[in-house]
């Protein structure tokens, strides 16, 4: 009996260590709600479900802007997206509006509402170039990443940017002071060349060092303990290419990639093949690194195919374990006369197909996400 008890005790200890290891987060001191969200996202991805997200969903859509209660996803599919995306660009400058002219006051209110309704909030951050002060797409100013690392000529400016962003993130609280868990997607598409943090503008070692410094500063210096950190590339060829600038398992919670049906993959077969192939690779990488996989941005602008959701997107992602997928924004008619939207609006030719996609049993909107009690 003593031998049995000893074996049982060792078994329990080992199981406990395995459970802790399987839920290892960047921030071991995160809030209870943030910890719960992390665990539930892992469970969702393992159960063949996917939370549907949409960037800027409640702020504007095709033909409308800043109308309380409106949402193109809701008006087509009957409910708000489970994941509400937004962007912090401009907060680092002290602006009142973000890059898409959304007031940060409204972003804060929408984040509170999304959390209280049981949904998830994620932010990308098209941070302005800390050397030049211009947009994220300004790749001038030399090696900006090297310049903002500790000891660099623009490090103090970068720290000021983080402090301003951190102050806003810290303000995301309910009326009772409960902090809202946020998935923060830093330096997205870092293997591309269009942002100042892009692949051709710094070394892999510099990019890893910047990611690690940024996470450590937000977590340890600013004491932000309600963040999950999402790391993502643009399209990639293989696992080695994907992991070239990966900062390490201790510094990421969620991994993903962005993909759009455009340019060299404008046809349905080309897009479907590329998306499926990268989802397969992401699944494998997520398992080996114990991370939550997600499709961090996707879309087909104006969705000209009436059956795109069920005949192109769904078959490509269904076999895989994405915790969530985030469609890009519905900006509507732009000043140059072009249209930009990535989910249908009422009457759009893919609206019926979108409803079928959402009703497939694998895709979750906000009310369905709330039933999972993500924060408990």
C-alpha positions in Angstrom: 0.0 0.0 0.0 2.9 2.4 0.8 4.4 1.6 -2.5 1.1 2.3 -4.2 0.6 5.6 -2.4 4.1 6.6 -3.3 3.6 5.8 -7.0 0.2 7.6 -6.9 1.8 10.7 -5.3 4.5 10.8 -7.9 1.9 10.4 -10.6 -0.1 13.3 -9.3 3.0 15.5 -9.1 3.9 14.6 -12.7 0.4 15.3 -13.9 0.4 18.6 -12.1 3.6 19.6 -13.7 2.3 18.5 -17.1 -0.8 20.6 -16.6 1.2 23.7 -15.5 3.5 23.2 -18.5 0.6 22.9 -20.9 -0.8 26.2 -19.7 2.5 28.1 -19.6 2.0 31.8 -20.2 4.2 34.8 -20.8 2.9 36.4 -17.6 2.8 34.1 -14.7 1.3 36.9 -12.6 -1.6 37.7 -15.0 -5.1 38.4 -13.8 -7.4 35.5 -13.2 -9.6 36.5 -16.1 -6.6 36.7 -18.4 -5.5 33.3 -17.3 -8.9 31.9 -17.8 -9.1 33.4 -21.4 -5.8 31.8 -22.2 -6.9 28.3 -21.0 -10.3 28.6 -22.8 -8.7 29.6 -26.1 -6.5 26.5 -25.9 -9.6 24.4 -25.2 -11.5 26.0 -28.1 -8.7 25.3 -30.5 -8.6 21.7 -29.4 -12.3 21.2 -29.8 -12.6 22.1 -33.4 -14.3 25.4 -32.7 -13.2 28.9 -33.9 -14.1 32.3 -32.6 -15.0 34.7 -35.5 -13.5 38.1 -35.3 -13.8 41.3 -37.2 -11.6 44.4 -37.1 -13.4 47.7 -36.1 -16.8 45.9 -36.3 -18.8 48.2 -34.1 -17.3 51.5 -35.1 -18.2 51.6 -38.8 -19.4 49.5 -41.7 -20.4 49.8 -45.3 -22.5 52.9 -45.6 -22.5 53.9 -41.9 -20.2 55.1 -39.1 -20.5 55.5 -35.3 -24.1 54.3 -34.9 -24.6 52.7 -31.5 -25.5 49.0 -31.8 -24.7 48.6 -35.4 -22.4 45.9 -36.8 -22.3 44.4 -40.3 -21.6 41.0 -38.9 -24.7 41.3 -36.6 -26.9 42.6 -39.4 -26.1 39.7 -41.6 -25.5 36.8 -39.2 -27.6 37.8 -36.2 -24.9 38.5 -33.6 -21.7 40.4 -33.0 -18.3 38.8 -33.7 -16.8 36.8 -30.8 -13.6 38.7 -31.3 -13.5 42.5 -31.6 -10.4 43.8 -33.3 -9.0 47.3 -33.1 -5.8 49.3 -33.5 -3.7 51.4 -31.1 -1.9 53.4 -33.7 -1.9 57.1 -32.6 -2.0 56.4 -28.9 1.8 56.6 -28.8 1.6 60.2 -30.0 -1.1 61.1 -27.5 -3.7 61.5 -30.3 -7.4 61.2 -29.5 -8.2 59.3 -32.7 -6.5 56.2 -33.9 -5.1 55.5 -37.4 -8.7 54.8 -38.7 -10.1 57.9 -37.1 -11.8 56.0 -34.3 -11.8 57.9 -31.0 -9.9 56.1 -28.3 -12.8 57.0 -26.0 -15.1 54.8 -28.1 -12.5 52.0 -28.3 -12.4 51.9 -24.5 -16.2 51.8 -24.3 -16.5 49.1 -26.9 -13.8 47.0 -25.2 -15.7 47.1 -21.9 -19.0 46.2 -23.7 -17.3 43.3 -25.6 -15.8 41.9 -22.4 -19.0 42.2 -20.4 -20.9 40.5 -23.1 -18.5 37.5 -23.0 -16.5 38.3 -26.1 -12.8 38.8 -26.7 -10.8 42.0 -27.5 -7.6 42.1 -29.6 -5.5 45.1 -30.7 -2.9 45.4 -33.4 -0.5 48.4 -33.1 0.6 50.2 -36.3 3.0 52.1 -34.2 4.5 55.3 -35.7 8.2 55.2 -36.6 9.9 56.3 -33.3 12.9 57.8 -35.2 11.0 59.9 -37.8 7.6 60.3 -36.1 5.9 59.2 -39.3 3.6 56.3 -39.9 4.3 52.6 -39.4 4.9 52.4 -43.2 7.8 54.9 -43.1 10.9 52.7 -43.3 13.3 55.6 -43.4 15.5 56.7 -40.5 18.1 53.9 -40.7 17.8 50.7 -38.7 14.9 51.8 -36.5 14.8 48.6 -34.5 18.4 48.9 -33.5 17.9 52.6 -32.7 15.1 51.9 -30.2 16.7 49.0 -28.4 18.3 49.8 -25.0 21.3 52.0 -25.6 20.0 53.1 -29.0 19.7 56.8 -30.0 15.9 56.6 -30.0 15.3 54.3 -27.1 14.0 57.0 -24.8 11.4 58.0 -27.4 10.3 54.3 -27.8 9.9 54.1 -24.1 7.7 57.1 -24.2 5.6 55.4 -26.9 5.2 52.3 -24.7 4.3 54.4 -21.7 1.5 56.2 -23.6 0.2 52.9 -25.0 0.5 51.3 -21.6 -1.6 54.1 -20.0 -4.4 53.4 -22.4 -4.2 49.6 -22.0 -4.3 50.2 -18.2 -7.5 52.3 -18.6 -9.4 49.4 -20.1 -11.4 48.5 -17.0 -15.0 48.0 -16.0 -16.9 50.4 -13.7 -15.8 48.2 -10.8 -12.2 48.4 -11.8 -11.8 44.9 -13.3 -9.2 44.9 -16.0 -10.2 43.6 -19.4 -8.0 40.9 -20.9 -6.5 42.0 -24.2 -4.8 40.0 -26.9 -2.0 42.4 -28.0 -0.6 41.8 -31.5 2.7 43.5 -31.6 4.9 44.0 -34.8 2.5 42.0 -37.0 3.7 40.8 -40.4 7.3 41.2 -39.3 8.6 39.0 -42.2 7.3 41.5 -44.7 9.1 44.7 -45.7 6.4 47.3 -45.5 6.7 48.3 -41.8 9.7 49.9 -40.1 10.1 46.6 -38.2 10.1 44.5 -41.3 12.5 41.8 -42.3 14.8 43.8 -44.6 15.1 46.7 -42.1 16.7 44.8 -39.1 18.4 41.5 -38.2 16.6 38.6 -36.7 18.5 39.0 -33.5 17.5 42.7 -33.3 13.8 41.9 -33.9 13.8 39.2 -31.2 15.5 41.6 -28.8 12.9 44.3 -29.5 10.0 41.9 -29.0 11.5 40.6 -25.7 12.2 44.1 -24.4 8.7 45.3 -25.3 6.9 42.5 -23.6 9.2 42.7 -20.6 8.6 46.5 -20.3 4.9 46.3 -20.6 4.7 43.4 -18.1 7.4 44.2 -15.6 7.9 48.0 -15.7 4.4 49.1 -16.5 2.8 46.2 -14.5 0.2 45.3 -17.2 -1.0 41.9 -16.2 -4.1 41.6 -18.4 -2.3 41.0 -21.7 -1.9 37.9 -23.9 0.8 38.4 -26.5 0.1 37.4 -30.1 3.0 37.0 -32.5 2.3 36.7 -36.2 4.0 36.7 -39.7 2.6 37.4 -43.1 2.6 34.5 -45.5 5.5 32.1 -45.1 7.1 29.2 -47.0 8.0 26.7 -44.3 8.6 26.2 -40.5 12.1 27.6 -40.7 11.0 30.8 -42.4 8.1 31.2 -39.9 10.4 30.8 -36.9 13.3 32.9 -38.2 12.3 35.9 -36.0 10.4 34.0 -33.3 11.4 35.5 -29.9 11.0 32.3 -28.0 8.3 30.3 -26.2 8.7 32.3 -23.0 7.6 35.5 -24.9 4.5 34.5 -26.8 1.1 33.2 -26.0 -0.6 33.0 -29.4 1.0 32.5 -32.8 -0.6 33.2 -36.2 -0.2 34.6 -39.7 -2.0 37.0 -42.0 -3.2 36.2 -45.5 -5.4 37.9 -48.1 -6.8 36.6 -51.4 -5.0 39.1 -53.7 -2.0 39.6 -55.9 -0.3 36.3 -56.7 -3.0 34.2 -54.9 -6.1 36.1 -56.3 -7.7 32.9 -57.6 -9.8 30.6 -55.3 -7.6 27.5 -55.9 -4.3 29.5 -55.2 -5.7 31.1 -52.1 -7.2 27.9 -50.7 -4.0 26.0 -51.3 -1.8 28.6 -49.6 -4.2 29.0 -46.7 -4.5 25.3 -46.0 -0.8 24.7 -46.3 0.1 27.4 -43.9 -2.7 26.3 -41.4 -1.2 22.8 -41.5 2.3 24.2 -40.8 0.9 26.5 -38.0 -0.8 23.6 -36.4 2.4 21.7 -36.2 4.4 24.6 -34.9 1.8 25.4 -32.3 1.9 21.8 -31.0 5.6 21.6 -30.8 5.9 25.0 -29.1 2.8 24.7 -27.0 1.1 27.8 -28.3 -2.4 28.8 -29.3 -2.8 29.0 -33.1 -4.9 31.7 -34.8 -5.6 33.2 -38.2 -4.7 36.7 -37.1 -5.9 38.5 -40.2 -7.5 37.4 -43.4 -9.8 38.6 -46.1 -11.0 38.8 -49.7 -11.7 42.5 -50.5 -15.3 43.0 -51.6 -15.9 39.2 -51.5 -17.0 39.0 -55.2 -17.7 35.2 -54.9 -21.2 34.4 -53.6 -20.1 31.1 -52.2 -16.6 32.0 -51.0 -17.2 31.4 -47.3 -18.4 27.8 -47.5 -16.6 26.7 -50.7 -13.2 28.4 -50.3 -12.5 29.6 -46.8 -14.3 26.9 -44.8 -12.7 23.8 -46.5 -9.3 25.4 -46.2 -9.4 26.0 -42.4 -11.8 23.3 -41.2 -9.2 20.5 -40.6 -7.1 22.7 -38.4 -7.1 24.0 -34.8 -7.4 27.8 -35.0 -8.7 29.4 -31.8 -10.0 32.4 -33.7 -9.9 34.1 -37.1 -10.0 37.8 -37.6 -11.5 39.3 -40.8 -10.2 42.7 -41.7 -12.3 45.9 -41.5 -15.3 47.1 -43.5 -14.2 50.6 -44.3 -16.8 51.0 -47.1 -16.4 53.6 -49.8 -13.0 55.3 -49.7 -12.1 58.8 -50.9 -10.7 57.4 -54.2 -14.1 55.8 -54.9 -12.9 52.2 -54.2 -14.7 49.9 -51.7 -13.1 48.1 -48.8 -14.9 45.4 -46.9 -14.0 41.9 -45.8 -17.3 40.6 -44.3 -20.6 41.0 -46.1 -23.2 43.6 -45.3 -27.0 43.1 -45.8 -27.7 42.4 -49.5 -24.0 41.8 -50.5 -23.7 38.7 -52.8 -22.0 36.5 -50.2 -24.3 37.4 -47.3 -26.4 34.1 -47.5 -23.2 32.1 -47.8 -21.7 33.9 -44.8 -24.8 32.9 -42.7 -24.3 29.3 -43.7 -20.6 29.5 -42.8 -21.5 30.9 -39.3 -24.2 28.2 -38.9 -21.8 25.3 -39.7 -21.3 24.5 -36.0 -17.6 25.3 -36.1 -17.8 29.1 -36.1 -18.7 31.0 -32.9 -20.2 34.5 -32.6 -20.4 36.5 -29.3 -23.4 34.8 -27.7 -21.9 31.4 -28.3 -18.5 32.5 -27.0 -20.2 33.9 -23.9 -21.7 30.4 -23.2 -18.1 29.1 -22.9 -17.6 31.4 -19.9 -14.2 32.5 -21.2 -13.3 34.5 -18.1 -14.3 32.1 -15.4 
